[in-house]
Structure formats: structure tokens, C-alpha cells
Amino acid sequence: MSEYPNTQLLIAGKWCEGSEGRQLPVYNPATGSAIGAVALADLADLDKALVAADQGFKVWRNTSPLVRAQIMRRAADLLRERAEQIARLITLEQGKPIAQSRVEVAVAADTIDWFADEGRRVYGQIIPPRMAGVLQMTMKLPIGCVAAFTPWNFPITQSVRKIALGLAAGCSMIVKAPEETPASPAALVAAFVDAGVPEGVLNLVYGDPAKISDYLIKSPVIRKVSFTGSVGVGKTLASLAGQHMKRCTMELGGHAPVIVTADANLERAAQTMVAHKFRNSGQVCVSPTRFLIEDAAFDQFTNQFVELSKDLRVGPGIDEETQLGPLSNARRLDAISDLIADAVHHGATLRCGGRPLHNEGWFYAPTVLTDVPLSARIMNEEPFGPVAILNRFATLDDAIAEANRLPFGLAAYGWTDSDQTAYRLGAEVETGMMTINHLGLALPETPFGGTKDSGYGSEGGSEAIEAYLDTRFVTRTFA
């Protein structure tokens, strides 16, 4: 397909193939057919990227925050100018509906603007001294070169959170983007390059994930690691980073609970949560998965949820009317099928879906399971697909206990008309993010991160930039 380019590496300001010329094919999830290729980096390429990033850091850290912000804002403007082209790349390689891809690009541009300004508000302190003639102050300085590892489900927004934060703080970057969806993050990086980011400041590589992460994290050039992905891989990388005293931001998986009380606006809750549950075919780290519905509301909410789910238009993401696109890779089809079969085997009721669709591509029907026992794997493992679990609860204490049962704590949702219940949900559910009676997550100006096994650190809001800065204390006397 002529509109989908082969993707190269970016090292020291130059787009290039890997030193050994290796490539991987890239597939369109809607057809299962190869549409392009991505260049793969070898150790020699990583060495070049490390040298470039080390040199780029010396330039970028001494570039004024005002100039850095101006360059970043130009990148955001370029992203908006190229939005339709980039959105099509996302949909072709990742599968999500084109309308969702357009939103992803728009949010990415807003994120760049937000952190461009945050970089201009990095303040130190003057600390009152105990003795006359002493000056005590702190300075906030960029931490150094950052190794960033990004996933395939949101190839633009998950990359931009790391890139915009690092560049705003004055850091240089080596971004290891996903091989499944390489062209859209390359287009994002190209916007920064075209906006004037100096060579070596921002580098982009693809290749063997385990080999690249091990090599980069162990390098003394790398001073900060940011990873978005699965809990298992995140723990491995955090352990490796800890051995080398590298600061980390870890945004890992979840299994988000949704607590719906009988006094909630059930129709609005069902409509909102169906759209959110099946966004990007459920391949979202904050996707609502475990619905906990008060007994008195269970039948009404479930019937509405099931009917709305059945009515979703499934098809290729490039079609404007599509609401549910394919899964991003063939592995997800088998994984989802296994989880659903296991749930039914343990006594769950399949209300709709539960099967692959179409003769080509990796489509799966929107699926709703009810009365799923805790012994089923899907109650304990993040499904990461178009599957909703609807269970009952008798008391709010029961719902909160189930919400907190798992070791995950990324996002949670509540629907209630009671101020007291809303307070308890915000205070007692163990989660990094809670949104009640609306969808209010993942804005550039709000925190984005989890607790427990879902990771630590934030990639949004005013506090996010702190993880990319060192605090230096300087004290002196006046002779």
C-alpha cells in the first residue's frame, strides 16, 4: 500500500536502516496482510544512538527553556497539520477506528503544548539560612539521557507522554517504539525533528525488545527509564534499572473495576461505559473490565449494556462508520478466546459475542460475560480485549472489597447519585485514577499513573516532569 511507508531508525539526526539491514514486516490488522516493513537496530546501532544522545544532551540541557518550548510548540503545530495522514497510519498499522486515531493525534499535540509550558515553570528554591551571610538554594536540572519504551496500543499518545516530558525537562531521548506499529511514532518523531530539535537529542530505534532494553538500561549514558506495558515486563525492567540505580517511571497494566449503584443514572452509565469499554477493541490499559453492579440495578443495566454492545458496528478501522476495529495482532485472538472459554467452563454466562468475526483480519465480537466466578482466569488476568465482565454486589463494602482484591491499581470508575458513596469510592478504592459519573482520565494536565502492581510515577499533570529532573542543593557564604 503506497500510503504506508517503510519505517527507518533515527540516529544522530539521520534516518537510516539498521547496520545489518534486518527488517520485520508490518501487518494491517483488518486484513492480516503485510503492508510495509520496519528497520531493526543491532548493538552497533544502539552504540551510535547512545553516543548521539550523550552529545545531544550537552546541547539540549544548555538550550534555554524558552527556546525548547518554542521548538516543541512548532512540533505540536506540525502534528496538527499532518493529523489526517498520521491518523491513517495509526489505523492501518494498529486497527483502531479512524475517528479514534484522529483523537489520538489531537491529544498528542495538546500534550506537547502542555509540557512545553511546564518546562518553562521548573523552579528552584531559596531556603532561609540559619546564619547570616549564607545563601542556600536548590536548582532543578535535567536528569540526563532517557530510555523510553512504548507500546503498540496507543503508538502516538504513549510515545508523546515520554518524549514531551523528557524534552521539556532538557533531557535527550532514545525511544524504543513498537515494531507492530512503527510508522506513526516515526511520524511523531519526524515532527520534532522538522520543528528544529537538534540532532542527537531525540533518537528512535526498533528491534528485539529484551535485547534493547537490557543494553540501554545497563549503559552509563542512560539515567532515566520510562516504560509503558505489561506488569511482568515492567517488573523485570524496574529490577534491572534498580541494579544500576536508574530512576524509573512505570505505567503498567490494570484490571479496572466499575462500581454502579442502584441510584445511578443507569442509561447514561451503560451508554458511556459501552463506548469506553470497546474503545480500541478494549486494548487500553485503563479499559473498564470488572463491572460491579448493585443487585437492584443489575438486570436493567445489564440488558442495556448487552443491547448496546450487540449494536456496535464492527469493521475495518479505515471505514468512517466503524465503531469496533480488529485486535492489533493475531496473538490477541487466541488469548481472548482462551479467557472466555475458561470463564464459561467455570460457570459464567455468555450474553453476547464470544467468537472471532470475518474471514480475514483479527476481528473479535464485542463480548459480555455475566456472573463470572472469581476462580475464572479473566477475573484475575487483564483481558486486554473487547470483553466486559458484569457481576453483582449486595453492599458497597462488598464492591470495594472486590475492587481492591487484585494487585492492580491503575484506573477505576464509579456511577452513583450519592455524595457519600462517591466520597467512599474516591477515598477507599485503591487506584491511581478514579473517575465518577463521567470519563475524566488521560488529559495532559491531569496525573496519569497507577499504584500497587500497576506501577509508579505519573505521565501527566504538573508533577510528571519531576521524574526527569535532579534536585541539586547549593550553599555558599559571602566572604
C-alpha positions as CSV (number, residue, x, y, z in Angstrom):
1,M,0.0,0.0,0.0
2,S,1.6,3.2,-1.2
3,E,0.2,5.3,1.6
4,Y,2.1,3.2,4.2
5,P,5.8,3.8,4.3
6,N,8.6,1.5,5.4
7,T,10.0,2.8,8.7
8,Q,13.6,3.6,9.4
9,L,15.6,4.3,12.6
10,L,16.6,7.8,13.6
11,I,20.1,8.1,15.0
12,A,22.1,11.3,15.4
13,G,19.6,13.2,13.3
14,K,19.7,10.8,10.3
15,W,17.0,8.4,9.2
16,C,18.7,5.1,8.4
17,E,18.4,1.3,8.1
18,G,19.9,-0.9,10.8
19,S,23.6,-1.7,10.5
20,E,22.9,-5.3,9.5
21,G,19.9,-4.5,7.2
22,R,17.4,-6.5,9.2
23,Q,13.7,-5.8,8.9
24,L,10.3,-7.1,10.2
25,P,7.1,-7.0,8.2
26,V,4.2,-4.8,9.5
27,Y,0.7,-6.1,9.2
28,N,-2.7,-4.5,8.7
29,P,-4.9,-6.0,11.5
30,A,-8.0,-5.6,9.3
31,T,-6.7,-7.9,6.6
32,G,-3.8,-9.8,8.2
33,S,-1.7,-8.8,5.2
34,A,1.8,-7.2,5.3
35,I,1.7,-3.5,4.3
36,G,5.3,-2.5,4.9
37,A,8.5,-3.1,6.9
38,V,10.4,-1.7,9.9
39,A,14.2,-1.5,10.2
40,L,15.7,-3.3,13.2
41,A,18.6,-1.9,15.3
42,D,21.5,-4.1,16.3
43,L,24.0,-3.4,19.1
44,A,26.2,-1.3,16.8
45,D,23.2,1.0,16.2
46,L,22.4,1.3,19.9
47,D,26.0,2.3,20.5
48,K,25.7,5.0,17.9
49,A,22.4,6.1,19.5
50,L,24.0,6.3,22.9
51,V,26.8,8.4,21.7
52,A,24.4,10.7,19.8
53,A,22.1,11.0,22.9
54,D,25.1,11.8,25.2
55,Q,26.3,14.5,22.8
56,G,22.7,15.8,22.2
57,F,22.1,16.1,26.0
58,K,25.1,18.5,26.3
59,V,23.4,20.7,23.7
60,W,19.8,20.5,24.8
61,R,20.4,21.0,28.5
62,N,22.1,24.3,27.7
63,T,19.2,25.4,25.4
64,S,17.0,27.8,27.2
65,P,13.6,26.6,28.4
66,L,12.0,29.3,26.2
67,V,13.7,28.0,23.1
68,R,12.9,24.4,23.9
69,A,9.3,25.4,24.4
70,Q,9.2,27.2,21.1
71,I,10.6,24.2,19.2
72,M,8.1,21.9,21.0
73,R,5.2,24.1,20.1
74,R,6.3,24.0,16.4
75,A,6.3,20.3,16.6
76,A,2.7,20.3,18.0
77,D,1.6,22.6,15.1
78,L,3.2,20.2,12.6
79,L,1.4,17.3,14.2
80,R,-1.9,19.1,13.8
81,E,-1.1,19.9,10.1
82,R,-0.3,16.3,9.4
83,A,-3.1,14.9,11.6
84,E,-5.1,13.2,8.9
85,Q,-2.0,11.5,7.4
86,I,-0.8,10.3,10.8
87,A,-4.2,9.1,11.9
88,R,-4.4,6.9,8.8
89,L,-1.0,5.4,9.6
90,I,-2.3,4.6,13.1
91,T,-5.4,2.9,11.8
92,L,-3.6,1.0,9.1
93,E,-1.0,-0.5,11.4
94,Q,-2.9,-0.7,14.7
95,G,-6.5,-1.2,13.6
96,K,-8.5,1.3,15.7
97,P,-11.3,3.3,14.1
98,I,-10.1,6.3,12.2
99,A,-12.1,8.6,14.4
100,Q,-10.3,7.3,17.4
101,S,-6.9,7.8,15.6
102,R,-7.7,11.4,14.9
103,V,-8.4,12.0,18.6
104,E,-5.1,10.3,19.5
105,V,-3.2,12.7,17.3
106,A,-5.1,15.7,18.6
107,V,-4.4,14.7,22.2
108,A,-0.7,14.2,21.4
109,A,-0.5,17.7,20.1
110,D,-2.2,19.1,23.2
111,T,0.2,17.1,25.4
112,I,3.3,18.6,23.6
113,D,1.9,22.1,24.2
114,W,1.2,21.4,27.9
115,F,4.7,20.1,28.7
116,A,6.3,22.8,26.5
117,D,4.9,25.3,29.0
118,E,5.7,23.1,32.0
119,G,9.3,23.2,31.1
120,R,9.3,26.9,31.5
121,R,8.0,26.6,35.0
122,V,10.8,24.4,36.5
123,Y,11.6,26.4,39.7
124,G,14.2,26.0,42.4
125,Q,14.1,27.4,45.9
126,I,15.8,29.9,48.2
127,I,15.9,28.3,51.6
128,P,16.2,30.7,54.6
129,P,19.6,30.1,56.3
130,R,20.4,29.7,59.9
131,M,23.3,32.1,59.8
132,A,23.8,35.5,58.3
133,G,25.8,35.6,55.1
134,V,24.8,32.2,53.8
135,L,22.9,31.5,50.6
136,Q,21.0,28.2,50.4
137,M,19.3,27.3,47.2
138,T,18.1,24.3,45.1
139,M,18.2,24.0,41.3
140,K,16.2,21.7,39.1
141,L,18.4,20.2,36.4
142,P,17.6,17.7,33.6
143,I,18.4,14.2,34.8
144,G,20.3,13.1,31.6
145,C,19.5,10.8,28.7
146,V,16.2,8.9,28.9
147,A,15.5,5.4,27.6
148,A,11.7,5.3,26.8
149,F,9.9,2.1,25.9
150,T,6.4,2.5,24.3
151,P,3.6,0.0,23.5
152,W,1.6,-0.7,20.3
153,N,-2.0,0.1,21.6
154,F,-1.5,3.9,21.5
155,P,1.6,4.4,19.4
156,I,1.3,8.2,19.4
157,T,0.0,9.2,22.8
158,Q,2.1,6.7,24.8
159,S,5.2,7.9,23.0
160,V,4.4,11.6,23.2
161,R,4.0,11.5,27.0
162,K,7.6,10.4,27.4
163,I,9.1,12.5,24.6
164,A,7.4,15.7,25.6
165,L,8.2,15.3,29.2
166,G,11.9,14.5,28.5
167,L,12.4,17.3,26.0
168,A,10.6,19.8,28.2
169,A,12.9,19.0,31.1
170,G,16.0,19.3,28.9
171,C,16.8,15.6,28.6
172,S,17.9,13.7,25.5
173,M,16.0,10.6,24.5
174,I,16.3,7.2,23.0
175,V,12.9,5.9,22.2
176,K,12.3,2.2,21.6
177,A,8.9,2.2,19.8
178,P,6.8,-0.9,19.0
179,E,7.6,-3.0,15.9
180,E,3.9,-3.7,15.3
181,T,3.1,-0.1,14.9
182,P,6.3,1.7,13.8
183,A,5.2,4.3,11.2
184,S,3.1,6.5,13.4
185,P,5.6,7.0,16.2
186,A,8.2,7.7,13.5
187,A,5.9,10.4,12.1
188,L,5.6,11.9,15.6
189,V,9.4,12.0,15.9
190,A,9.7,13.5,12.5
191,A,7.5,16.4,13.6
192,F,10.0,17.2,16.4
193,V,13.0,16.9,14.0
194,D,11.3,19.1,11.5
195,A,10.5,21.6,14.2
196,G,14.2,22.0,15.0
197,V,15.1,19.6,17.8
198,P,18.9,19.3,17.4
199,E,20.4,16.1,16.1
200,G,21.1,13.5,18.7
201,V,18.6,14.9,21.2
202,L,15.9,12.5,20.0
203,N,16.7,9.1,18.7
204,L,14.3,6.3,17.6
205,V,15.0,2.6,17.4
206,Y,13.2,-0.7,16.8
207,G,14.3,-4.2,17.4
208,D,14.4,-7.1,19.8
209,P,12.7,-5.6,23.0
210,A,14.5,-7.7,25.6
211,K,17.9,-7.1,23.9
212,I,17.4,-3.4,23.5
213,S,16.1,-2.8,27.0
214,D,18.9,-4.8,28.6
215,Y,21.6,-3.0,26.6
216,L,20.2,0.5,27.1
217,I,19.4,0.3,30.8
218,K,22.8,-1.1,31.6
219,S,24.5,1.8,29.7
220,P,26.0,4.5,32.0
221,V,24.7,7.1,29.4
222,I,21.1,6.3,30.4
223,R,20.0,8.0,33.6
224,K,16.2,7.6,33.5
225,V,13.9,4.8,32.3
226,S,10.2,5.2,31.3
227,F,8.2,2.1,30.4
228,T,4.6,1.5,29.4
229,G,3.5,-2.1,29.1
230,S,2.7,-5.3,30.9
231,V,3.2,-5.8,34.6
232,G,5.6,-8.7,34.1
233,V,7.9,-6.9,31.7
234,G,7.7,-3.7,33.9
235,K,8.9,-5.6,37.0
236,T,11.8,-7.1,35.0
237,L,12.9,-3.6,33.7
238,A,12.4,-2.0,37.1
239,S,14.6,-4.6,38.7
240,L,17.2,-4.1,36.1
241,A,17.1,-0.4,36.4
242,G,17.4,-0.7,40.2
243,Q,20.6,-2.7,39.9
244,H,22.1,0.3,38.1
245,M,20.4,3.0,40.2
246,K,18.3,4.3,37.3
247,R,15.2,6.3,38.1
248,C,12.0,4.8,36.6
249,T,8.5,5.7,35.6
250,M,6.4,2.6,35.2
251,E,2.9,2.7,33.7
252,L,1.8,-0.9,33.8
253,G,-1.4,-2.9,33.3
254,G,-4.7,-2.8,35.2
255,H,-8.0,-4.6,35.6
256,A,-10.2,-1.6,36.1
257,P,-13.3,-2.0,38.3
258,V,-16.5,-0.2,37.6
259,I,-18.9,0.2,40.5
260,V,-22.5,1.0,39.6
261,T,-25.0,1.7,42.4
262,A,-28.8,1.4,42.0
263,D,-29.3,5.2,42.4
264,A,-27.0,6.0,39.4
265,N,-28.3,7.2,36.0
266,L,-28.2,3.7,34.6
267,E,-28.9,4.6,31.0
268,R,-26.2,7.2,30.8
269,A,-23.8,4.8,32.6
270,A,-24.4,2.0,30.2
271,Q,-24.1,4.2,27.1
272,T,-20.9,5.8,28.4
273,M,-19.2,2.6,29.5
274,V,-20.0,0.6,26.4
275,A,-18.3,3.3,24.3
276,H,-15.3,3.3,26.7
277,K,-15.1,-0.5,27.2
278,F,-14.9,-1.2,23.5
279,R,-12.7,1.8,22.6
280,N,-9.7,0.4,20.7
281,S,-11.2,-3.0,21.0
282,G,-10.6,-3.0,24.7
283,Q,-6.8,-2.8,24.2
284,V,-6.5,0.1,26.7
285,C,-4.6,-0.1,30.0
286,V,-7.4,1.9,31.7
287,S,-10.2,0.0,30.0
288,P,-13.1,-0.8,32.3
289,T,-13.2,-4.6,32.7
290,R,-14.8,-5.7,36.0
291,F,-18.3,-4.2,36.3
292,L,-19.7,-4.5,39.8
293,I,-23.4,-3.7,39.7
294,E,-25.7,-3.4,42.7
295,D,-28.3,-6.2,42.8
296,A,-31.3,-3.9,42.4
297,A,-29.8,-2.4,39.2
298,F,-28.2,-5.5,37.7
299,D,-30.9,-6.6,35.3
300,Q,-31.7,-3.1,33.9
301,F,-28.0,-2.1,33.5
302,T,-27.0,-5.5,32.0
303,N,-29.8,-5.6,29.5
304,Q,-29.0,-2.1,28.3
305,F,-25.2,-2.8,28.2
306,V,-25.7,-6.1,26.2
307,E,-28.0,-4.5,23.6
308,L,-25.7,-1.5,23.1
309,S,-22.7,-3.9,22.7
310,K,-24.5,-6.0,20.1
311,D,-25.3,-2.9,18.1
312,L,-21.7,-1.8,17.7
313,R,-20.6,-1.6,14.1
314,V,-17.6,-3.9,13.6
315,G,-15.3,-3.4,10.6
316,P,-12.0,-2.1,9.3
317,G,-10.9,1.0,11.2
318,I,-10.4,2.9,8.0
319,D,-14.1,2.9,7.4
320,E,-15.7,6.0,8.8
321,E,-18.7,4.2,10.3
322,T,-16.7,1.6,12.2
323,Q,-17.1,1.6,16.0
324,L,-15.1,-1.5,16.8
325,G,-12.0,-2.4,14.8
326,P,-9.8,-5.5,14.8
327,L,-7.5,-6.6,17.5
328,S,-4.0,-5.4,16.8
329,N,-2.3,-8.8,16.4
330,A,-3.2,-12.5,15.9
331,R,-2.0,-13.4,19.4
332,R,-4.8,-11.4,21.0
333,L,-7.4,-13.6,19.2
334,D,-6.2,-16.8,20.9
335,A,-5.7,-15.1,24.2
336,I,-9.2,-13.7,24.3
337,S,-10.8,-16.9,23.1
338,D,-9.0,-18.9,25.9
339,L,-10.1,-16.5,28.6
340,I,-13.7,-16.6,27.5
341,A,-13.7,-20.4,27.2
342,D,-12.2,-20.7,30.7
343,A,-14.8,-18.3,32.2
344,V,-17.7,-20.3,30.6
345,H,-16.2,-23.5,31.8
346,H,-16.2,-22.1,35.4
347,G,-19.9,-21.2,35.2
348,A,-20.0,-17.7,33.6
349,T,-22.9,-16.8,31.3
350,L,-22.1,-15.6,27.8
351,R,-24.6,-12.9,27.0
352,C,-23.2,-11.9,23.6
353,G,-20.1,-12.2,21.4
354,G,-17.5,-14.8,22.3
355,R,-16.3,-15.5,18.9
356,P,-13.9,-14.2,16.1
357,L,-15.6,-12.4,13.2
358,H,-14.9,-12.2,9.4
359,N,-12.8,-14.3,7.2
360,E,-9.7,-12.1,7.2
361,G,-8.1,-9.9,9.8
362,W,-8.2,-10.2,13.5
363,F,-11.7,-9.2,14.5
364,Y,-13.5,-10.3,17.7
365,A,-17.1,-9.8,18.5
366,P,-17.9,-7.4,21.4
367,T,-18.4,-9.8,24.3
368,V,-20.3,-9.6,27.6
369,L,-20.0,-12.2,30.4
370,T,-22.2,-12.2,33.5
371,D,-22.0,-13.9,36.9
372,V,-18.3,-14.8,36.4
373,P,-16.8,-16.6,39.4
374,L,-13.6,-15.5,41.0
375,S,-12.0,-18.8,40.0
376,A,-12.1,-17.8,36.3
377,R,-8.8,-16.6,34.9
378,I,-10.5,-13.5,33.4
379,M,-11.4,-12.3,36.9
380,N,-7.7,-12.3,37.8
381,E,-5.9,-11.5,34.5
382,E,-6.2,-8.3,32.5
383,P,-8.2,-9.4,29.3
384,F,-7.0,-6.5,27.1
385,G,-9.7,-7.1,24.6
386,P,-13.4,-6.5,23.7
387,V,-14.7,-8.3,26.8
388,A,-16.8,-6.9,29.7
389,I,-17.4,-8.8,32.9
390,L,-20.7,-7.9,34.7
391,N,-21.1,-9.2,38.2
392,R,-23.5,-8.3,41.1
393,F,-22.8,-6.9,44.6
394,A,-25.1,-6.6,47.6
395,T,-23.3,-3.9,49.7
396,L,-20.9,-1.1,48.9
397,D,-18.4,-2.8,51.2
398,D,-18.6,-5.9,49.0
399,A,-18.0,-3.9,45.9
400,I,-15.0,-2.0,47.3
401,A,-13.5,-5.2,48.6
402,E,-13.7,-6.8,45.2
403,A,-12.3,-3.7,43.5
404,N,-9.3,-3.9,45.8
405,R,-8.9,-7.7,45.7
406,L,-6.4,-7.7,42.8
407,P,-2.8,-6.4,43.0
408,F,-3.6,-3.9,40.2
409,G,-4.4,-0.2,40.8
410,L,-4.3,1.8,37.6
411,A,-7.9,3.2,37.0
412,A,-11.3,2.8,38.4
413,Y,-14.8,4.1,37.6
414,G,-17.9,4.9,39.7
415,W,-21.5,5.6,38.9
416,T,-23.7,6.9,41.7
417,D,-26.1,9.6,42.7
418,S,-24.9,9.6,46.3
419,D,-22.3,12.1,47.5
420,Q,-21.4,9.8,50.4
421,T,-20.9,6.8,48.0
422,A,-18.8,9.0,45.7
423,Y,-16.6,10.1,48.6
424,R,-16.1,6.4,49.6
425,L,-15.2,5.4,46.1
426,G,-12.6,8.2,45.8
427,A,-11.1,7.5,49.3
428,E,-11.3,3.7,49.6
429,V,-10.8,2.2,46.1
430,E,-7.0,1.5,45.7
431,T,-6.3,3.1,42.4
432,G,-4.1,5.7,40.8
433,M,-7.1,7.3,39.0
434,M,-10.8,7.3,39.8
435,T,-13.4,9.0,37.6
436,I,-17.0,9.2,38.8
437,N,-20.1,9.8,36.7
438,H,-18.1,10.8,33.6
439,L,-14.9,10.0,31.7
440,G,-12.1,12.3,33.0
441,L,-8.9,10.4,32.6
442,A,-5.8,10.9,30.5
443,L,-5.9,14.7,29.9
444,P,-2.4,16.3,29.6
445,E,-3.0,18.5,32.7
446,T,-4.1,15.6,35.0
447,P,-2.0,12.9,36.7
448,F,-1.7,9.6,34.8
449,G,-0.3,6.6,36.7
450,G,-1.1,3.7,39.0
451,T,-0.4,2.1,42.3
452,K,0.5,-1.4,43.5
453,D,1.4,-3.6,40.6
454,S,0.2,-1.1,38.1
455,G,3.4,0.9,38.6
456,Y,4.6,4.2,39.9
457,G,5.2,7.7,38.8
458,S,2.9,10.0,36.7
459,E,3.0,10.8,33.0
460,G,0.6,13.7,33.2
461,G,-0.1,16.8,35.2
462,S,2.3,19.2,36.9
463,E,4.2,16.6,38.9
464,A,5.1,14.4,36.0
465,I,8.2,16.5,35.0
466,E,9.8,15.9,38.4
467,A,10.8,12.4,37.4
468,Y,13.0,13.9,34.6
469,L,14.8,16.4,36.9
470,D,17.5,16.2,39.6
471,T,17.3,18.5,42.6
472,R,20.7,20.0,43.3
473,F,21.3,21.8,46.6
474,V,23.9,24.6,46.6
475,T,25.0,26.6,49.6
476,R,27.7,29.3,49.9
477,T,28.9,32.1,52.1
478,F,29.7,35.6,51.1
479,A,33.3,36.4,52.1
